[in-house]
Amino acid sequence: MYRIDSKIDAKSQSFLDHKKAFQTILDEYREKLQSVIKGSSPRAVEKHKERGKLLARERIDILVDPNTPFLELSTMAAYGHYENQFPSAGIITGIGVIQGRETLIIANDATVKGGTYVKETIKKHVRAQEIAMENHLPCVYMVDSGGVFLPEQSNVFPDRFDFGRFFYNQARMSAAGIPQIAIVMGSCTAGGAYVPAMSDETIIVKDQGTIFIGGPPLVKAATGEEVTAEELGGADVHTQISGVADHYAEDDRHAVQICRNIFQTLEHKKKQVLELSTPEEPYYDPSELYGLAPIDLKKPVDAREIIARMVDGSRFQEFKARYAPTIITGFANIMGFPVGIIASNGVLFSETSLKGAHFVELCGMRNIPILFLQNITGFIVGKEYERKGIARDGAKFVHAVANANVPKFTVVFGGSFGAGNYAMAGRAYDPRLMFMWPNSKISVMGGEQAAGVLIQVKQDQLRARGEEMKAADIEKLRNSILEKYEYEGSAYYSTGRLWDDGILDPVDTRKAIAMGIAMSLNKPFDKTDYGIFRM
């Protein structure tokens, strides 16, 4: 592979000005992220620690192997909801390494409304399990939850992917040989009691962990019986009498050590083999991404410059380099893992779509994971292009992406608009992981385009009645639409609703993708089959 020849002068004033402007965006992101990681109120954290309990992220830190990364997912879930009283949606999820094995970890944060579940908590928990199922990752549930947040019960209880889906997923994963381990480190009430009950092995912490279908208040209301939480479902009850739990732990640290011991007994199954290279840092400084990340989405960015600061040695074997230049395709390595890269470099034409579909087929045939780098306005429009079959050719690209069974990973580094989002493996196309940069935007179209369309529709309606739209009304409507699209298109709006798996600092992108590829190897890739390509 050849090293990309960067055309960027990182010392030029324009580059430095751009980097400074992006630093403002990055500072805002880091400030918001820290407010979320800090969690609930200081008093709630203090009470939690007074009970001798570790915080959720502290528990994860001692669970994973020393000096290994933890890829936290959807850290800002529920951001902008509930007056931000549910930081991280009250649950921590992510991928860590335990005894050398990539593992999906789900940890309730009891400092956030007692670890109870709102709609976003449910969605985050289920999404984590989906990642575990697709990549055959063992699951560890660090349970410390009061169950459903009762004021929101209609949004979390009855539907297909609501609370009950947790237990369905656990049953399906256990049947598929994907280990399910629960550590009961606090309350485990009502439906939540089935998390440990349906796990392969369960650990419970003395004087802290409790498991019961109905807590003391419900028991008294239903039967008149008065009983303490410990008598009803504490560690002694479930390890000596009921047998619901299998291991008795003295405290959080002891419970975590038992879990790590369990992992030493797990079966090591067949993995997908990739031809790895020696990992190396990019030749160009990854921090230069701050001077390249699109801020004004009207200004083009050469995707090769983005790639050059992500891949090993900044080396890239470009495919069809001289053809259809509005998409960049080629092979590289990220932290030693081979990867095919498809990067937006402008609008999608028929030729662009055919090039993309061809490259996806190559990756599928060669069992090489694909990284999609999105900065896409969508497909070209107009009479000329419709007559040339842009819909048919675009469909080929979408068809290839939908059916490629190699792991797909998506990063939105700029805009993600319209059907371009689909062709470039948006959320609907099941990438193993999808991330956004803090500057990125996502919506059905850009705000200015939406304003133009909606104003035109309004004017046509009025003209049909013999009326004309006043200039002041046009401007008012335009501004309201632009404001709406700016707000709803932001990375924070997206990540708060779990349309992605989290916002990344650009320099962390290669680490996150490498972790994603590593986890995907725990299951051999399925054979890729295609249906009918319209010719």
Salt bridges, closest charged atoms under 4 A:
ASP5 OD2 - LYS7 NZ 3.66
GLU28 OE2 - LYS32 NZ 2.91
GLU46 OE2 - ARG43 NH1 3.42
GLU50 OE2 - ARG43 NH1 3.58
GLU58 OE2 - LYS49 NZ 3.36
ASP65 OD1 - ARG260 NH1 2.73
GLU72 OE2 - ARG57 NH2 2.82
GLU102 OE1 - LYS271 NZ 3.91
GLU120 OE2 - HIS81 ND1 3.59
GLU134 OE2 - ARG432 NE 3.43
ASP144 OD2 - LYS53 NZ 3.02
ASP144 OD2 - ARG59 NH1 3.22
GLU201 OE1 - HIS247 NE2 2.75
GLU226 OE2 - LYS220 NZ 3.28
GLU250 OE1 - LYS206 NZ 3.04
ASP252 OD2 - ARG59 NE 2.97
GLU280 OE2 - ARG315 NH2 2.13
GLU288 OE1 - ARG309 NE 2.83
ASP302 OD1 - ARG304 NH1 3.26
GLU305 OE1 - ARG309 NH1 3.02
ASP312 OD1 - ARG510 NH1 3.08
GLU318 OE2 - ARG304 NH2 3.06
GLU384 OE2 - LYS388 NZ 3.08
ASP393 OD1 - ARG392 NE 3.34
ASP393 OD1 - LYS396 NZ 3.15
GLU448 OE2 - LYS298 NZ 3.11
ASP460 OD1 - ARG463 NH1 3.85
GLU467 OE2 - ARG465 NE 3.71
GLU468 OE2 - ARG463 NE 3.49
GLU486 OE2 - LYS441 NZ 2.80
GLU488 OE2 - LYS484 NZ 2.84
ASP501 OD1 - ARG127 NE 2.90
ASP501 OD2 - ARG427 NH1 3.04
ASP505 OD2 - ARG30 NH2 2.84
ASP508 OD1 - LYS511 NZ 3.69
ASP526 OD2 - LYS523 NZ 3.84
ASP529 OD1 - LYS527 NZ 2.58
